[in-house]
Amino acid sequence: MTKLTSTIATNASSPLPPSSIGEEAIALMTPEAVAELADRLENDNYASPFEGLKDWHLLRAIAFRRPDLAEDYLYLLDFEAFDEA
């Protein structure tokens, strides 16, 4: 686990809604850190479902704010198209 993802994971005692993930944390994400995050989500080997949910929210926030870093991992987010018509 990188220092940044470790800090994010240990500072959060409950699932992180996307709005509470800091812009600075997202700005500091590296391709390696995102790949590590995606690896954890892919393996789905968490002690509790809430740990996985934290990572999922973090990847989702990265996908919205820095899509270049998350484009290879969008399949993990399971976005669905909605017909607003």
C-alpha positions, 0 to 999 in steps of 0.5 A: 500500500502506498503512503497516500492510499494508506493515509486515506484508508487509515484516516477514514473510520467509515465508508467515504462518500465521494465528496469527502475525498479531498481534492489534494489526495486525488491530485497526489494520486499516481498511476501506480497508486491507482493500479494498486487500488484497482488490484485490491478491488479486483482481488476483493480480499477485504476484512469487511465490506466497508473496506472495499467500499472505501476503495470503490469510492476512492476509485470513483472519485478518481474517475470523476476528477482525474479520468486519465488515471482511472480509464483502465479500471472503469469496469470495476466501477460498474457504471450503468447508462441511464436514460433520462428521457 
